[in-house]
Every structure is written in structure tokens, then in C-alpha cells.
Amino acid sequence: MTNQFLEALASWKEICGRLTPDQRAKLNASFTPPIGNRLLRFNDHLQSPVVPVARRVNAGFEIEPTRVLTRASGDIHWQNGQEHGPISPRQFIKTGEAIEVENPYHSQPLQFILHVLPEFDFNAESLAAEFAPVTQRKTPADVFTDEKEGMKSSNVPPKNLRLMPPLQEEIRNGGNTIATLRNGALALTAENPGDEPRRETKQLPSWSLNADLSSRRGLGMWVTGDESGALLLVQVGSRDYVVSIDFKGRRYIEIPNGEVSWANGDWGWRMDTKTNNYAKVHQVKIGFGQLPAHSSATVTVEQLTALGEVSKPLVNPVVNTGIGWIRLHGSVPCGYFLQYVGGRKATVYDENWRAQGELDVETSAPDAPHGSLHIQVAADGDGRWLDTQFITVGDPMHVGSE
């Protein structure tokens, strides 16, 4: 996408000299500091629900406010992850499931980007992870070498890996959460008697292992919740997997990768997750990443498993908008992106956003109405994960010639 970046940079360099004070103030107004309890924030950079997209029109420019549609609650705004770069709103859904998002703009054709993620089978054959003594702290040279090796393709068969500690003695307790291994299940307890919510990312129960998860980035587990409102946090390597304990009883939980938490409005991106090497995981941590004020939590976790990735294409997807549908004919390989911006064609891109072809599109009243919008993505063989962004645009701002 280098050419697009350079074109955008050149356009904005010209636009900045042509903006009126009112236009500049309007653009700046969409960027605000994060709201909410400061104790529950990892990032204090400015945020915005809108991305202003510039394009040249005759002798001037247009700036079009562009939104990735979000739910009424639970999603993040656009924000900056310091040196990491931008963190964008998105929803991780399975085909066949529906979400409700809000369109603040006028009724219009829906745009979208679908990132095809692997399939998982929690009940497939699983192997025991290799448990090991506590790993020594890495030197800078080790980190550099690990990062380079992590970029290589892995030939490990996509079999599941069992991540549960083998013995109680392997678990290192030392913080607020206490983990006890009982009949192969982890019983987790914690208390927060204070007047403020409590967050914890460091002092969590942990155990050591040596595992290659480069083809096992999904996690599956059975969780028995107590409806305490706590956030269960599983750290695998330098990635966060977060589960809201807003339910009571036993439930299967599946999370497709460690980047899902970045788009979770209750958690988000944090500096310690900026880099990660799935190919060399040496530790698992688990506990309560967040506890409400004056609360306690008791949760049981069973069969914590790194899920082998099954690479299957997304075949004949249909995006239902509640009042119509957008049907795409063809398949998108696992790991690829599908982008639709209107018309009778959608473009398929590879993992590095290089165009690989087009799919034919037919539509039936595809306009996304103003207000609430129920969206479902269906496909041949429902039940596989997608990383999705559904997009609408507002009225453009016209920036005249010099």
C-alpha cells in the first residue's frame, strides 16, 4: 500500500495550507482524550470515531469523514499505539452470527473489509505442550534473533496444544489472584475490597512452557463464571486474551487470536503487547485482569488449549444488512482480505494488501439505514472466524484551490 500512503501524504501536505480556520477546528474537534476511569486506561493518546479521507477533486480537495461502524458499547475508537501505529475499531465474529452496529450517517450502500481467519476444532487431537523450568531473561541479541525467526513460516502440523499446568507445584502464585489446580481444572479466586476498580497485568499466576504457537494463535477453554463482572485475562507470550465474566455457569470460550483484545473497549492495546513471537512462547499467565470495586470473583478454567489453525477459504459470502443483502460469488483464501466499496465487483487482497483478483457481486437493497443496523455474514459452512470492518461515510468537506 506504499503508493496509497504516498498519495495521501502528498494530498494532506497540500490540504493543510488551504484549510480555513473553521475547517481546521472541525477536523480537530473529532479527536478527544479517552473518557472513563483513568485507572482502567492503558493509552492516553487522542481518539476519534472518524478517519478523514482526502481525495483530489478538480482544482481542490474533498475530505470525507469515514467510520468503521461500532456497537453501542464494547468497541474502541481509532487511536494511536505509540510506535506501534494506529489501532482501529473492528469486530471479530463467526459466520452465521449477527451484530448490531450504529450508522450515524445518512442511508447509503454499505462498504466492508473482511479478513478471513483460520478455522478451529477444539475437539481435534491435542498434544501436550513442553513444560520447562523458568526461562532466563533474554538479552537484546536474543530478542532480535527471536523476532527474525518468528517471521519464518512454520511447518508445525496444526494440532491443538494443551496449555494447562501439569502439577500444582508448577504454578507460581504471588499476586491478588490465587490459582489452585483441582482435578485438572484451575480454580481462580481474587478480591478487591477497595473503592476503585483494580487492574492487574503483571502479578498473575503463571507457569513455564516451551511452545510454538505460530500456527495455533486461537485459544479455547471451558470457563465456569460467577457473573462477577470481572475480566479474566490469559496472557500467552505477549498477547492478551480477555473474557468478560458477565455470565454464570459453564461456557465454552473461543478467541481467534491475541489481537482481539486490542479492539475490546473494556481492555484495548497496551505497550507490553506491542511485539510478540508466537513461535516462541515460554510462559502462560492467567488471572483477573480487572475486578470491580468491592467485589470478589471465583472462576474455574478447564482444558485451556492452543487451537491448531485450519486454513480453509471463505466461500460465497453473503453480507445481510437486515433490509437487503450483498452476495459475493467465489472464494477468498484464508489470511486474505476482501474489500467492497460498492458496485458489481469486490477486490481480493493477500496478507500484504496486494490485489489478487475480483469477485462478482450482486445486491438486493444493500443500503445501510441511518441508526441501528443488524449485520450478519453467512458463507458456505458457517462457523468460521472473520475480522470485520463495516464502513459508511459522511458528507464531504470541500477544500478549495489556492
N, C-alpha and C positions, 0 to 999 in steps of 0.2 A: 504493500500500500504506500510505497515511498512517493510515487507520483502524486497521489491524492493529498498526502501530507504537505508536499512542497507547494502544490497549488493552493491549499488552504492557507498556508503561511504567507504566500505572496498576496493573496486576497486580503487577509487581515492587516497586513502591513499598509496596504493602500486604504483600507476602510478606516483605520484608526485616525488618519489625517482628515477624514471627511465627516466624521460623526459630529452632529450638533450636541451641545451640552445636554439637551433633553434626551436625545437618543443614548448618549453615554450613561446618563443617570438611569434610564430604563434598563439597559443591559446590566448595569451594576446591581440593580435592585433585586435581581433574581438570585444573587449569591448572598447567602446569610450564614452566620455561625450556626453550628449544630445546636439543637434545642434539647431540653431534658436534663436529667440529673448528671452533673459533671463527673460524679463517681462512676458512672456507667458508660463513659466515653473513652475510646482508645485514640481518637483522632479529633483535633480541634480545627482542622482546616475548613475553609468556607465550603458550603454545599449549595447545590442548585437542582431543582427538579427539571430544568430546561438546559438543553445544549443549543446555543445559537449557531446555526449552519449558514455560512456565507456562500453566495454564488454571484458571478458577474452577470449583469443584465444590461445590454446596450452600453451606454457610457457610464453607468453606475453599478450599484450592487444591491442585492436583497439579502437580508438576514432573517432566516426562517427559524422561529422557536420550535425545537424538536423535542418530543418527550418519549421516553420509554415508559409506557403506562405502568402504573403501580397499583397495588391493592390499597384499600382504605387504611390499612396498617400492616406492618411487618416487612416493608421493603425500605431500602436505603435510597437516598438521593445521589446524584453524581457528586463525586468528591475526589480529592487527590490523596494518594497513598505515599506522600513524600517522594523519595527517589523511585519508588515502585511505579508510579504513574497513576492514571485515572482508575477509579473503581466505579463501576457502573451498575445501575439497577437492572435486575433480571429475575426471572422466576425459573426454578428447576421443577419440572413437572413430568409425570409419566403420561404417555399417550393413552387417551381414553379418559383422563381426568380433566376436570374443568376448574378454572379460576375466575374470580370476579375482579376486574380492574376498573379504574376510573379514567374516562376520557374527558379532560376539561375543555377541549376544543369543539368546534362545530362537527357535525356529521360528515364523514369522509371515508374514502377507501382505506382499509387497514393495511399498514406495512408491517413486516416482521422479519426477524432473523431467527432461524432455528439451528442450533448447534447439536449435532447428533452424537449422543453419548453411548457408551457400551451398554449391553445388557448384562444382567447378573442372575445367578441362580444360587440362592442361599443353601439349597438342599443338595447341591452338587458335591462331588468328592472334595474333601478338605484334607490338608496336610498340617502337621504341627510346625509352628514356627520354631526356629532355632534359638533357644534361650541361652543367654550368656551372662558372664559377670558384668558389673557396671563398666561402661565404656569410658576410657580416659578422654579428657578434654582434647579437642582437635587443635592442631597448630594451624596457622594461616595457610601453610603449604598443603595440609590435608584438605582443608575446605576447598581450595582452588582445584585440587585433583578430583575431589568428590563431585564438585559441580560439573566439571568437564565430563566425567564418566557418566553422570546422570543424564547427559544429553544423548547418550548412545541408545539405540534400540535394544530392547530386552527380548531374549528368546525364551524366557521362562514360560512354561505352559500356564495358561490361565486357570490354575486350580486354586480353590479357596485356601486361605491360611487361617488356622485357629490362633487367636491372639490372647486368649485367657492365660493368666499365670498358672503354672503347673502346681505350685505349692504356696501356702500362706506365707512361708518364710521368704519367698521371692518378692513379696510386696513391701515397698518402702513407704510407710506412713510417716507423717511429720507435720501435717497442716491441719486445717479445720475439718476436712473430710477424712473419715476413717473407713478404710476398706477391709472387709473380712471375707475370706473365701470359705464358703459353706456348701458342701456337696457340689462343687464345681461351679457355683454361682457367686458373683460378687455382691455382697450386701454393703451399700454405701450409706453413711449417715453423717449429718452435719447440722450445726445450729448457728443461728445468727440472732443473738439477743439484743443487738443494737438498734438504734433508731433510724439507721440508714441501710439501704441495700448493700450487700457485700459482694465484691468480685474477687476472684482468685484465679490466677493462671500459672503460678509458679509452684506453690507448695501443695501439690496434688499427689495422692497415692500413685506409685509408679513401679514398673518392673522393666528389666532389661531383656532385649532380644536382638537378634540379627535377622533382618528380613528384607527381601527385595519386593517392594510393593509397586514397582513401576507398571505392572500390568494388573494391579489389584488395588486401585485407588478408591473403590467403593467400600463402605462398611455396612455390615448387617449385624443386628443383635436383637435379642428379646429384652424388653425393659418392663418392669413392673413399677408403675408410677403411683404416687400418693396425692396427686393434684395439689402439690405444694406451691406451684408457680416457680420453682427453681429451674435453673438451666443446667442440665447435665453436660459436662464437657469431656470429650475424649480427644486427647492430643496424640496423634500418630506422627512421629517425626516432628516437623514444624508446621503441622496443619491442625486446625481446629475442626472438630465435628461436634455440633451443638444440637441438643434435643431439649425442647421445652416440655417440662413435666406439668403439662396442663390437663393431664388425664389420670384416671385411677384404674388400676388393674394392669393386666399383662398385655403388651402390644409389641408387634414386630416393627422395628425401625430400620429403614434403609436410607443411606445417604450416598449419593453417587460419587462424590469426590470431596477433597478437603477445601475446595474453593467455594463451596456452597455457603459457608458461614460468612464470607465477605459480603454477601448480598442480604444477609439476615439483619433486619432492622433492630433486633434485640441484641445483636452481637457486633458483627462488622469486621472490617480489616484492622489488624493491629501489626505493629512493626515487627514483632517476633515471627510473624508468618510470611514475611516478605520473600524469603528464599526457602527452598525445601528441595531435598533429594529423595524422591520416593524409592529410588533404587537401593538406598542405604538407610534403613530405619533401625535405630538402636534402642529405642525406648518407647514405651506406651505410658501415658498418664491418664487418669480418669478421676473425676470428682465433680463437685458442684462449682461450676464457674461463676454462678450467681445465685444468691439467696435473697429473698425479700426481707425487709426489716421484720423483727420479732417473729421469726419463723424457724422451723426445723424441717428437715427432709430425710426421708428414708426410701431408698430406691434399690431395686435389685436388677443386676445386669447378667444375662446368660448368653453364652455362645457368641461372644464378641469375635467377629470374623472379618478378615480382609477378603473381599469378594473378587474372584477372578473375572476379568473383563472378556466378554464375548462380543467380538466385532461383527455386527450384522448391519446391513443397510436399512435406512428408513424408506419404506416402500409405499408409494401412492398416498402421501399425507394429505389430510383434509383439515383445514382450519375452519371451525364453526364459530360464528360470531353471535349466535343467538337469534339473528334475523336473516341469516344467509350463510353461505359457505364459500371457501376458496379451495378448489380441488387441484392438486398438482399431480401430473402423470409422470411416473418414473421413480427412480431410486436415488438416495443420497448416501454415500459410503459413511461408515462410522468414523467419527472425528472430523467430518466435513461440515461446512456451513451452507445453509440455504437462505438466500435473501430475496424477498419480494417487495418491490416498490410500486406495484401497480402494473396494469396491462395484462398481456397474454403470455408473458414469459417470466420465469424466476431463474436466478443465477445460482449455480453450484460453485462453491469455493473450497479449496483444500485447506489443510490446517494452517497454512501461512497466507491465506486470503489471496491465492492466485486462482483466477477464474478457470473452471474445468468444463463448463458446459451449461446448458439451459434445460429447464423442464417446461413443458406446456402447461398452461393454466386455464381453467375455466371457472367462472364465478357465477354466483346467484345472489343478487342484492348484497354485495360484500361490505357496504358502508358500515363503519363503526359509529354508532349514535353517540351524541353527547351524553355524558353521565355514565352510569354503570354499564359494564359490558361483560357478558359471560363468554369466555373463550375456552374452547376445547380443541385439542389437536388429536385427531384419530389417524390411524395408519394400519396397514396390514399387520396383524399380530400385535395388538395393543399391549401395553405394559412395559415399554422401554423408556429410558430417561431421555429428556431433552433439556437443554439450556436455552431458554427462550427470551426474546425481547419483542414486544408488540409496540408499534410506534404510530403516533399521529403528530401532525404539525399544526401550528397556529398561523395567524395572519402575519405575512412578512413585513419587516421594517425596510423601507426604501431609503437607500443612502445615495444621494445624488452625485453627479460629476463635480469635479473641482471648478 
